[in-house]
Amino acid sequence: MTHSTLPGEGTGRPADPFTERTPRVVSASKLHRAAARRKAGRFLAEGANSVESALTTGAAIEVFCGPDSLDRFATLVTTASASGVTVSVVTDRAIRALSDTVSPTGIVALCRSVVRGPGDPDEGSVRLVAVGQALAEPGNVGTLIRVSDALGADAVWLTGGAVDPENTKAVRASAGSLFHLPVVRGIAETDLVDRAHRLGLQVAVATGDGEVDIEHADDVLSRPTAWVFGNEAHGVPDALADAADVRVRIPLRGRAESLNIVTAASICLHTSARLQAAAS
């Protein structure tokens, strides 16, 4: 049975907060490393949005909170305790060990893994999927998940070579959205198109030299679609682009050479979501 370790609870005296040397803090701090996350099937979620989503979806196992943050996050602490999730008050040094930011927010949740593997059952009925192809930047992975959630995508797929979406920076950038929609990692690029077609999705690649202008593709983009957004440095490989059903470009009217991955994804996903809604 879970319990709260709030100072003074049930003791009549203030309890000492856990330190950075407390075994459970040491164990959780190791989850900054990908190998430790894979072995434990656990990850850390920092910040109010992420902790709230972890609690709401039942992914949170334990909540660590700094003593100076208890009042600020009183609602989350109460929600955790009411849900049977252990709340552990920890020192500022322990919070810094659990955080990977220069200025920790003061609250971190230990969570069970929520990301799916390529062999897990497919999502069922889907109409819009965002695919991150070998994305290397944790912030881009997390923000792609957040944008996909905001624009109503049914899932996010990440190909092999993409950074771990349960990386602490990626989780923080997702602002809680990691817990809101299915995220599948480790999909082989050679299997991507077949996977999409099995689910009734066409594959669209966002590329600067695409044959189809996104502003003149209403008939095409009103169909169920898996959008592929390429690696930050190299873009979508030729083999994958050639295997796609459609290559789409976003016209650039200013002097910028290109759009970053998240901006391009926002435009493409919004366009598809709008057209699909109009067609339904």
KOLLUM-526094 format. One record per residue: residue in three letters; residue number from 1; x, y negated, z negated of N, C-alpha, C in turn. Coordinates in pm, whole numbers, padded with zeros to 5 digits. Layout:
KOLLUM-526094
NODE  rest   nr     n.u     n.v     n.w    ca.u    ca.v    ca.w     c.u     c.v     c.w
NODE   ALA  NUM       X       Y       Z       X       Y       Z       X       Y       Z
...
END
This chain:
KOLLUM-526094
NODE  rest   nr     n.u     n.v     n.w    ca.u    ca.v    ca.w     c.u     c.v     c.w
NODE   MET    1   00086   00120   00000   00000   00000   00000   00089  -00124   00000
NODE   THR    2   00056  -00221   00082   00138  -00341   00089   00107  -00433  -00029
NODE   HIS    3   00198  -00523  -00055   00180  -00614  -00166   00248  -00745  -00134
NODE   SER    4   00214  -00846  -00208   00278  -00976  -00193   00395  -00988  -00290
NODE   THR    5   00502  -01048  -00244   00615  -01075  -00334   00626  -01225  -00358
NODE   LEU    6   00511  -01291  -00363   00511  -01433  -00394   00562  -01455  -00536
NODE   PRO    7   00643  -01559  -00556   00700  -01584  -00688   00592  -01592  -00795
NODE   GLY    8   00614  -01519  -00902   00526  -01529  -01018   00400  -01448  -01011
NODE   GLU    9   00371  -01385  -00897   00243  -01316  -00884   00240  -01194  -00976
NODE   GLY   10   00149  -01195  -01068   00130  -01081  -01155   00240  -01064  -01260
NODE   THR   11   00331  -01159  -01273   00442  -01143  -01367   00440  -01246  -01479
NODE   GLY   12   00372  -01356  -01456   00371  -01462  -01555   00494  -01549  -01552
NODE   ARG   13   00587  -01522  -01461   00708  -01604  -01450   00748  -01610  -01304
NODE   PRO   14   00821  -01714  -01263   00865  -01723  -01124   00958  -01608  -01089
NODE   ALA   15   00937  -01547  -00977   01026  -01442  -00928   01138  -01505  -00846
NODE   ASP   16   01252  -01440  -00845   01361  -01490  -00763   01334  -01456  -00617
NODE   PRO   17   01348  -01553  -00528   01329  -01523  -00385   01433  -01422  -00339
NODE   PHE   18   01400  -01347  -00236   01498  -01258  -00175   01609  -01341  -00113
NODE   THR   19   01729  -01289  -00115   01844  -01358  -00057   01882  -01291   00075
NODE   GLU   20   01984  -01350   00140   02031  -01293   00266   02097  -01157   00245
NODE   ARG   21   02124  -01118   00118   02185  -00989   00090   02082  -00884   00049
NODE   THR   22   01958  -00925   00030   01854  -00828  -00002   01839  -00729   00113
NODE   PRO   23   01836  -00598   00084   01836  -00498   00193   01730  -00520   00300
NODE   ARG   24   01609  -00557   00263   01504  -00574   00364   01533  -00696   00452
NODE   VAL   25   01598  -00798   00398   01638  -00914   00478   01754  -00877   00570
NODE   VAL   26   01850  -00803   00516   01963  -00758   00597   01914  -00673   00714
NODE   SER   27   01822  -00581   00685   01769  -00493   00789   01695  -00573   00897
NODE   ALA   28   01614  -00668   00854   01539  -00749   00950   01632  -00837   01033
NODE   SER   29   01736  -00890   00970   01829  -00979   01041   01899  -00906   01155
NODE   LYS   30   01917  -00777   01143   01983  -00700   01248   01901  -00698   01377
NODE   LEU   31   01774  -00733   01369   01686  -00727   01485   01715  -00838   01586
NODE   HIS   32   01808  -00925   01556   01853  -01020   01658   01928  -00947   01770
NODE   ARG   33   01971  -00824   01743   02043  -00745   01843   01946  -00651   01914
NODE   ALA   34   01959  -00645   02046   01868  -00563   02127   01874  -00416   02087
NODE   ALA   35   01993  -00365   02061   02007  -00223   02026   01931  -00192   01897
NODE   ALA   36   01938  -00283   01801   01867  -00263   01674   01715  -00266   01696
NODE   ARG   37   01670  -00356   01783   01526  -00362   01812   01477  -00232   01876
NODE   ARG   38   01554  -00182   01972   01513  -00058   02040   01509   00059   01941
NODE   LYS   39   01609   00067   01856   01615   00178   01761   01501   00173   01659
NODE   ALA   40   01472   00053   01611   01372   00038   01504   01230   00027   01558
NODE   GLY   41   01214  -00015   01684   01080  -00043   01735   01018  -00161   01665
NODE   ARG   42   01103  -00255   01627   01060  -00374   01554   01125  -00498   01615
NODE   PHE   43   01068  -00614   01590   01128  -00740   01634   01082  -00852   01543
NODE   LEU   44   01144  -00969   01556   01112  -01084   01473   01036  -01190   01553
NODE   ALA   45   00938  -01251   01492   00862  -01359   01553   00866  -01478   01460
NODE   GLU   46   00923  -01588   01507   00941  -01706   01424   00847  -01819   01465
NODE   GLY   47   00800  -01893   01368   00716  -02009   01396   00569  -01981   01373
NODE   ALA   48   00493  -02088   01349   00352  -02073   01311   00269  -02004   01418
NODE   ASN   49   00285  -02043   01546   00204  -01983   01652   00229  -01833   01663
NODE   SER   50   00356  -01795   01662   00389  -01654   01678   00344  -01573   01557
NODE   VAL   51   00366  -01626   01437   00326  -01553   01317   00175  -01538   01312
NODE   GLU   52   00103  -01643   01345  -00043  -01635   01345  -00093  -01529   01443
NODE   SER   53  -00035  -01527   01564  -00077  -01428   01663  -00040  -01288   01620
NODE   ALA   54   00076  -01272   01558   00116  -01141   01509   00020  -01091   01402
NODE   LEU   55  -00025  -01180   01316  -00121  -01142   01212  -00257  -01111   01272
NODE   THR   56  -00301  -01195   01363  -00433  -01178   01423  -00446  -01047   01499
NODE   THR   57  -00338  -01007   01565  -00342  -00884   01647  -00298  -00760   01571
NODE   GLY   58  -00260  -00775   01446  -00222  -00659   01366  -00080  -00610   01390
NODE   ALA   59   00001  -00692   01457   00139  -00650   01486   00234  -00679   01371
NODE   ALA   60   00197  -00769   01282   00287  -00809   01173   00295  -00702   01066
NODE   ILE   61   00416  -00676   01021   00441  -00580   00913   00473  -00652   00783
NODE   GLU   62   00548  -00761   00794   00591  -00838   00678   00612  -00982   00722
NODE   VAL   63   00583  -01076   00633   00606  -01217   00660   00707  -01269   00559
NODE   PHE   64   00814  -01331   00610   00915  -01395   00526   00891  -01546   00530
NODE   CYS   65   00891  -01609   00413   00866  -01752   00408   00961  -01818   00308
NODE   GLY   66   01018  -01930   00346   01105  -02004   00256   01024  -02070   00145
NODE   PRO   67   01080  -02089   00028   01005  -02147  -00084   00953  -02287  -00055
NODE   ASP   68   01026  -02363   00024   00982  -02500   00055   00876  -02502   00165
NODE   SER   69   00848  -02386   00224   00752  -02380   00335   00618  -02319   00293
NODE   LEU   70   00607  -02276   00168   00485  -02208   00125   00362  -02297   00137
NODE   ASP   71   00375  -02423   00098   00260  -02513   00108   00225  -02541   00254
NODE   ARG   72   00328  -02564   00335   00305  -02597   00476   00236  -02482   00550
NODE   PHE   73   00271  -02360   00513   00215  -02243   00581   00118  -02167   00490
NODE   ALA   74   00052  -02240   00402  -00037  -02175   00303  -00145  -02092   00369
NODE   THR   75  -00201  -02140   00479  -00308  -02066   00547  -00256  -01933   00601
NODE   LEU   76  -00137  -01936   00661  -00079  -01812   00714  -00045  -01715   00601
NODE   VAL   77   00010  -01768   00492   00044  -01684   00378  -00081  -01618   00322
NODE   THR   78  -00189  -01696   00310  -00315  -01642   00260  -00371  -01536   00355
NODE   THR   79  -00365  -01565   00485  -00414  -01470   00584  -00336  -01339   00578
NODE   ALA   80  -00204  -01350   00566  -00121  -01229   00557  -00157  -01147   00434
NODE   SER   81  -00164  -01213   00320  -00196  -01142   00196  -00333  -01076   00203
NODE   ALA   82  -00431  -01148   00259  -00566  -01094   00270  -00572  -00976   00366
NODE   SER   83  -00478  -00971   00461  -00474  -00863   00559  -00392  -00744   00511
NODE   GLY   84  -00336  -00753   00392  -00254  -00645   00340  -00113  -00646   00392
NODE   VAL   85  -00070  -00758   00451   00067  -00771   00501   00155  -00828   00390
NODE   THR   86   00267  -00763   00366   00359  -00809   00263   00409  -00949   00292
NODE   VAL   87   00404  -01037   00194   00460  -01172   00205   00580  -01180   00111
NODE   SER   88   00696  -01205   00168   00819  -01210   00089   00876  -01351   00092
NODE   VAL   89   00891  -01411  -00023   00954  -01542  -00033   01105  -01521  -00034
NODE   VAL   90   01174  -01597   00050   01319  -01579   00065   01389  -01714   00054
NODE   THR   91   01516  -01711   00024   01593  -01834   00011   01614  -01899   00148
NODE   ASP   92   01658  -02023   00144   01686  -02094   00268   01794  -02022   00349
NODE   ARG   93   01894  -01969   00281   02000  -01897   00351   01946  -01771   00416
NODE   ALA   94   01853  -01706   00351   01791  -01587   00410   01708  -01623   00533
NODE   ILE   95   01635  -01734   00524   01557  -01779   00641   01650  -01809   00757
NODE   ARG   96   01765  -01869   00729   01861  -01898   00837   01914  -01769   00898
NODE   ALA   97   01929  -01666   00816   01975  -01537   00868   01868  -01471   00956
NODE   LEU   98   01743  -01495   00922   01632  -01437   00998   01600  -01517   01123
NODE   SER   99   01645  -01641   01128   01618  -01729   01241   01738  -01734   01334
NODE   ASP  100   01714  -01775   01458   01827  -01797   01550   01828  -01942   01599
NODE   THR  101   01762  -02030   01522   01757  -02171   01559   01843  -02254   01464
NODE   VAL  102   01883  -02371   01511   01961  -02462   01427   01876  -02512   01310
NODE   SER  103   01748  -02537   01339   01655  -02585   01236   01540  -02486   01222
NODE   PRO  104   01554  -02386   01136   01450  -02284   01121   01315  -02344   01083
NODE   THR  105   01208  -02283   01129   01074  -02332   01097   01034  -02300   00954
NODE   GLY  106   01094  -02195   00896   01062  -02161   00758   00973  -02041   00742
NODE   ILE  107   00926  -01983   00855   00841  -01864   00845   00872  -01771   00961
NODE   VAL  108   00887  -01642   00928   00923  -01540   01026   00843  -01414   00995
NODE   ALA  109   00792  -01350   01100   00720  -01224   01083   00803  -01108   01137
NODE   LEU  110   00809  -01001   01062   00863  -00875   01110   00748  -00801   01177
NODE   CYS  111   00767  -00764   01303   00657  -00707   01382   00693  -00572   01442
NODE   ARG  112   00593  -00488   01459   00612  -00365   01536   00612  -00400   01684
NODE   SER  113   00686  -00326   01763   00699  -00357   01906   00562  -00357   01974
NODE   VAL  114   00541  -00455   02060   00415  -00466   02133   00434  -00452   02285
NODE   VAL  115   00558  -00446   02330   00585  -00441   02474   00580  -00296   02521
NODE   ARG  116   00525  -00276   02641   00508  -00143   02696   00624  -00104   02786
NODE   GLY  117   00641   00026   02805   00741   00077   02897   00678   00111   03031
NODE   PRO  118   00760   00131   03135   00706   00157   03269   00626   00287   03278
NODE   GLY  119   00649   00380   03185   00577   00506   03189   00447   00505   03111
NODE   ASP  120   00418   00395   03042   00293   00385   02968   00176   00373   03065
NODE   PRO  121   00055   00407   03020  -00061   00398   03110  -00077   00258   03166
NODE   ASP  122  -00122   00251   03292  -00144   00121   03354  -00256   00047   03283
NODE   GLU  123  -00266  -00083   03314  -00356  -00170   03241  -00503  -00152   03275
NODE   GLY  124  -00533  -00072   03375  -00671  -00055   03417  -00708  -00157   03523
NODE   SER  125  -00821  -00220   03506  -00869  -00317   03605  -00794  -00450   03589
NODE   VAL  126  -00716  -00483   03689  -00641  -00609   03686  -00658  -00681   03819
NODE   ARG  127  -00654  -00813   03814  -00666  -00893   03936  -00549  -00989   03955
NODE   LEU  128  -00478  -01017   03848  -00368  -01113   03858  -00256  -01072   03763
NODE   VAL  129  -00138  -01049   03819  -00022  -01007   03741   00097  -01096   03779
NODE   ALA  130   00174  -01136   03679   00298  -01209   03703   00414  -01113   03684
NODE   VAL  131   00505  -01112   03780   00620  -01022   03775   00747  -01105   03766
NODE   GLY  132   00824  -01085   03660   00955  -01148   03647   01062  -01052   03695
NODE   GLN  133   01126  -01085   03806   01225  -00996   03867   01364  -01027   03810
NODE   ALA  134   01412  -00939   03722   01547  -00949   03666   01575  -01087   03606
NODE   LEU  135   01478  -01147   03539   01499  -01278   03478   01603  -01267   03367
NODE   ALA  136   01698  -01359   03368   01811  -01350   03277   01799  -01442   03155
NODE   GLU  137   01714  -01544   03163   01704  -01643   03056   01587  -01611   02963
NODE   PRO  138   01614  -01589   02834   01504  -01558   02741   01394  -01664   02743
NODE   GLY  139   01433  -01791   02752   01332  -01896   02755   01239  -01885   02874
NODE   ASN  140   01293  -01845   02989   01209  -01828   03108   01114  -01711   03094
NODE   VAL  141   01163  -01602   03034   01076  -01486   03013   00961  -01523   02919
NODE   GLY  142   00994  -01587   02808   00889  -01625   02713   00791  -01725   02771
NODE   THR  143   00842  -01822   02846   00753  -01923   02904   00669  -01865   03015
NODE   LEU  144   00723  -01770   03092   00642  -01702   03194   00525  -01629   03128
NODE   ILE  145   00551  -01565   03016   00444  -01497   02943   00340  -01598   02895
NODE   ARG  146   00387  -01710   02844   00294  -01814   02795   00209  -01871   02908
NODE   VAL  147   00272  -01903   03021   00198  -01956   03136   00098  -01854   03188
NODE   SER  148   00140  -01728   03195   00051  -01623   03244  -00072  -01610   03154
NODE   ASP  149  -00050  -01615   03025  -00160  -01610   02929  -00253  -01730   02948
NODE   ALA  150  -00195  -01849   02959  -00275  -01970   02971  -00359  -01972   03098
NODE   LEU  151  -00306  -01917   03206  -00375  -01924   03335  -00460  -01800   03364
NODE   GLY  152  -00470  -01710   03267  -00564  -01599   03279  -00512  -01477   03350
NODE   ALA  153  -00380  -01462   03361  -00326  -01339   03420  -00361  -01221   03330
NODE   ASP  154  -00371  -01104   03392  -00407  -00985   03317  -00288  -00915   03254
NODE   ALA  155  -00168  -00941   03306  -00049  -00874   03254   00075  -00944   03306
NODE   VAL  156   00187  -00918   03239   00318  -00960   03287   00404  -00835   03300
NODE   TRP  157   00468  -00820   03416   00562  -00710   03437   00702  -00767   03448
NODE   LEU  158   00797  -00697   03391   00938  -00735   03402   01016  -00618   03461
NODE   THR  159   01093  -00646   03564   01170  -00539   03627   01295  -00508   03545
NODE   GLY  160   01356  -00395   03576   01480  -00358   03511   01584  -00467   03528
NODE   GLY  161   01660  -00492   03424   01759  -00599   03428   01710  -00729   03369
NODE   ALA  162   01581  -00741   03347   01528  -00863   03284   01562  -00861   03135
NODE   VAL  163   01576  -00979   03078   01606  -00990   02936   01488  -00935   02855
NODE   ASP  164   01518  -00884   02738   01417  -00826   02650   01313  -00931   02610
NODE   PRO  165   01185  -00910   02637   01083  -01009   02598   01063  -01017   02448
NODE   GLU  166   01119  -00921   02372   01113  -00929   02226   01240  -00991   02167
NODE   ASN  167   01327  -01040   02254   01438  -01126   02211   01379  -01245   02136
NODE   THR  168   01443  -01285   02028   01386  -01389   01942   01357  -01518   02018
NODE   LYS  169   01447  -01558   02109   01425  -01680   02187   01306  -01664   02281
NODE   ALA  170   01293  -01546   02342   01180  -01522   02432   01048  -01522   02355
NODE   VAL  171   01048  -01462   02238   00926  -01459   02155   00885  -01601   02118
NODE   ARG  172   00983  -01681   02077   00952  -01820   02039   00899  -01898   02158
NODE   ALA  173   00958  -01880   02277   00913  -01952   02396   00773  -01910   02438
NODE   SER  174   00734  -01789   02405   00599  -01744   02441   00492  -01806   02354
NODE   ALA  175   00532  -01864   02240   00440  -01936   02151   00317  -01852   02113
NODE   GLY  176   00339  -01723   02089   00230  -01635   02048   00169  -01555   02160
NODE   SER  177   00194  -01595   02286   00129  -01528   02398   00179  -01385   02419
NODE   LEU  178   00297  -01352   02368   00347  -01215   02378   00248  -01117   02318
NODE   PHE  179   00172  -01161   02219   00077  -01074   02151  -00060  -01072   02219
NODE   HIS  180  -00080  -01154   02322  -00213  -01173   02377  -00244  -01091   02502
NODE   LEU  181  -00143  -01051   02576  -00168  -00978   02700  -00062  -00872   02719
NODE   PRO  182  -00092  -00768   02798   00006  -00660   02815   00133  -00710   02883
NODE   VAL  183   00246  -00674   02826   00377  -00704   02885   00449  -00570   02904
NODE   VAL  184   00487  -00543   03027   00555  -00417   03061   00697  -00450   03104
NODE   ARG  185   00794  -00382   03046   00933  -00408   03083   00995  -00283   03148
NODE   GLY  186   01105  -00307   03218   01183  -00195   03271   01127  -00131   03396
NODE   ILE  187   01043  -00201   03470   00988  -00145   03594   01096  -00145   03702
NODE   ALA  188   01117  -00032   03765   01216  -00024   03873   01167  -00104   03993
NODE   GLU  189   01255  -00183   04051   01215  -00264   04166   01168  -00177   04283
NODE   THR  190   01223  -00058   04295   01182   00033   04403   01041   00087   04381
NODE   ASP  191   00991   00081   04258   00856   00131   04227   00753   00019   04218
NODE   LEU  192   00799  -00105   04224   00711  -00218   04195   00593  -00228   04292
NODE   VAL  193   00622  -00223   04420   00516  -00240   04520   00414  -00126   04509
NODE   ASP  194   00462  -00002   04495   00370   00111   04482   00285   00098   04356
NODE   ARG  195   00345   00053   04248   00271   00035   04123   00157  -00065   04144
NODE   ALA  196   00189  -00176   04208   00087  -00278   04234  -00023  -00224   04325
NODE   HIS  197   00015  -00154   04432  -00085  -00103   04526  -00177   00000   04459
NODE   ARG  198  -00122   00080   04368  -00207   00178   04298  -00316   00109   04218
NODE   LEU  199  -00290  -00012   04173  -00388  -00087   04095  -00473  -00179   04182
NODE   GLY  200  -00459  -00167   04312  -00538  -00248   04403  -00489  -00390   04418
NODE   LEU  201  -00361  -00413   04391  -00304  -00547   04400  -00217  -00561   04524
NODE   GLN  202  -00230  -00672   04593  -00131  -00705   04695  -00010  -00766   04625
NODE   VAL  203   00105  -00758   04688   00226  -00813   04631   00264  -00940   04707
NODE   ALA  204   00271  -01051   04635   00310  -01179   04693   00441  -01222   04631
NODE   VAL  205   00535  -01261   04715   00665  -01309   04669   00671  -01460   04685
NODE   ALA  206   00705  -01529   04578   00724  -01674   04586   00867  -01701   04632
NODE   THR  207   00882  -01761   04750   01014  -01785   04807   01014  -01910   04892
NODE   GLY  208   01123  -01981   04891   01130  -02107   04964   01118  -02093   05114
NODE   ASP  209   01147  -01974   05167   01137  -01955   05312   01020  -01866   05351
NODE   GLY  210   00917  -01864   05266   00799  -01782   05295   00726  -01827   05420
NODE   GLU  211   00665  -01730   05488   00592  -01761   05612   00457  -01826   05586
NODE   VAL  212   00404  -01808   05465   00271  -01857   05432   00282  -01977   05338
NODE   ASP  213   00216  -02085   05373   00211  -02206   05290   00103  -02186   05185
NODE   ILE  214   00136  -02204   05058   00039  -02180   04951  -00083  -02269   04963
NODE   GLU  215  -00070  -02383   05028  -00182  -02475   05042  -00277  -02436   05154
NODE   HIS  216  -00239  -02336   05231  -00323  -02292   05342  -00336  -02140   05341
NODE   ALA  217  -00359  -02086   05222  -00363  -01940   05209  -00480  -01895   05122
NODE   ASP  218  -00590  -01969   05129  -00702  -01938   05041  -00755  -01796   05060
NODE   ASP  219  -00769  -01752   05184  -00822  -01618   05209  -00730  -01511   05152
NODE   VAL  220  -00601  -01531   05168  -00503  -01432   05121  -00497  -01431   04969
NODE   LEU  221  -00489  -01548   04908  -00464  -01555   04765  -00588  -01541   04679
NODE   SER  222  -00704  -01528   04740  -00825  -01499   04663  -00834  -01350   04629
NODE   ARG  223  -00745  -01270   04688  -00743  -01126   04662  -00664  -01096   04534
NODE   PRO  224  -00690  -00980   04472  -00610  -00940   04355  -00461  -00936   04391
NODE   THR  225  -00379  -00999   04310  -00240  -01023   04349  -00143  -01001   04234
NODE   ALA  226  -00029  -00940   04267   00087  -00937   04178   00190  -01033   04236
NODE   TRP  227   00216  -01142   04166   00311  -01244   04210   00451  -01209   04159
NODE   VAL  228   00549  -01209   04247   00687  -01180   04209   00769  -01308   04207
NODE   PHE  229   00830  -01336   04092   00915  -01454   04075   01057  -01406   04049
NODE   GLY  230   01150  -01452   04132   01283  -01395   04134   01380  -01447   04030
NODE   ASN  231   01489  -01374   04016   01599  -01410   03927   01643  -01554   03949
NODE   GLU  232   01676  -01620   03838   01707  -01763   03842   01820  -01797   03938
NODE   ALA  233   01920  -01714   03946   02037  -01746   04028   02029  -01691   04170
NODE   HIS  234   01967  -01574   04187   01974  -01504   04315   01842  -01492   04388
NODE   GLY  235   01732  -01518   04321   01603  -01504   04385   01565  -01359   04407
NODE   VAL  236   01455  -01337   04477   01406  -01202   04503   01495  -01133   04606
NODE   PRO  237   01541  -01012   04579   01625  -00941   04676   01553  -00920   04809
NODE   ASP  238   01629  -00915   04917   01569  -00900   05050   01483  -00774   05060
NODE   ALA  239   01530  -00665   05002   01456  -00539   05012   01318  -00550   04949
NODE   LEU  240   01310  -00616   04834   01180  -00632   04768   01094  -00732   04843
NODE   ALA  241   01153  -00841   04890   01077  -00939   04967   01020  -00877   05095
NODE   ASP  242   01100  -00793   05161   01054  -00729   05284   00942  -00628   05258
NODE   ALA  243   00942  -00568   05139   00839  -00469   05107   00709  -00533   05060
NODE   ALA  244   00713  -00662   05028   00593  -00730   04980   00491  -00747   05092
NODE   ASP  245   00366  -00771   05052   00259  -00790   05150   00260  -00931   05208
NODE   VAL  246   00304  -01028   05130   00303  -01167   05177   00414  -01245   05107
NODE   ARG  247   00480  -01332   05183   00584  -01419   05129   00531  -01562   05136
NODE   VAL  248   00525  -01626   05018   00457  -01756   05007   00557  -01864   04967
NODE   ARG  249   00545  -01978   05031   00630  -02092   04994   00544  -02205   04938
NODE   ILE  250   00603  -02281   04850   00541  -02401   04797   00607  -02520   04866
NODE   PRO  251   00533  -02601   04938   00596  -02713   05010   00654  -02815   04913
NODE   LEU  252   00775  -02858   04940   00843  -02959   04859   00849  -03089   04939
NODE   ARG  253   00791  -03195   04887   00781  -03321   04963   00883  -03425   04916
NODE   GLY  254   00944  -03398   04802   01045  -03491   04753   01184  -03442   04791
NODE   ARG  255   01282  -03489   04719   01420  -03459   04753   01477  -03342   04673
NODE   ALA  256   01399  -03288   04579   01445  -03172   04502   01463  -03053   04595
NODE   GLU  257   01569  -02978   04569   01600  -02864   04654   01509  -02745   04629
NODE   SER  258   01465  -02729   04503   01383  -02614   04468   01309  -02640   04337
NODE   LEU  259   01223  -02546   04301   01151  -02550   04174   01209  -02443   04082
NODE   ASN  260   01205  -02468   03953   01248  -02361   03864   01140  -02253   03855
NODE   ILE  261   01177  -02140   03800   01090  -02023   03799   00956  -02049   03734
NODE   VAL  262   00956  -02119   03623   00832  -02138   03549   00740  -02236   03620
NODE   THR  263   00796  -02339   03679   00714  -02434   03755   00651  -02365   03875
NODE   ALA  264   00729  -02287   03948   00675  -02214   04062   00567  -02116   04017
NODE   ALA  265   00591  -02048   03907   00491  -01952   03857   00362  -02022   03819
NODE   SER  266   00372  -02139   03757   00252  -02213   03717   00167  -02247   03840
NODE   ILE  267   00232  -02294   03947   00159  -02332   04068   00094  -02210   04131
NODE   CYS  268   00171  -02102   04144   00120  -01982   04211   00007  -01916   04132
NODE   LEU  269   00025  -01900   04003  -00077  -01835   03921  -00204  -01920   03913
NODE   HIS  270  -00187  -02052   03902  -00304  -02139   03899  -00381  -02131   04030
NODE   THR  271  -00310  -02129   04140  -00376  -02120   04271  -00455  -01990   04283
NODE   SER  272  -00394  -01880   04247  -00464  -01751   04255  -00582  -01746   04160
NODE   ALA  273  -00564  -01792   04037  -00673  -01788   03939  -00791  -01872   03987
NODE   ARG  274  -00762  -01990   04042  -00869  -02077   04093  -00944  -02012   04209
NODE   LEU  275  -00870  -01955   04302  -00933  -01895   04421  -01009  -01767   04386
NODE   GLN  276  -00953  -01689   04295  -01023  -01568   04253  -01153  -01601   04182
NODE   ALA  277  -01150  -01704   04099  -01272  -01745   04027  -01378  -01793   04125
NODE   ALA  278  -01335  -01867   04227  -01429  -01918   04326  -01490  -01807   04409
NODE   ALA  279  -01412  -01700   04430  -01458  -01588   04514  -01544  -01489   04439
NODE   SER  280  -01541  -01495   04306  -01615  -01395   04228  -01763  -01432   04213
END
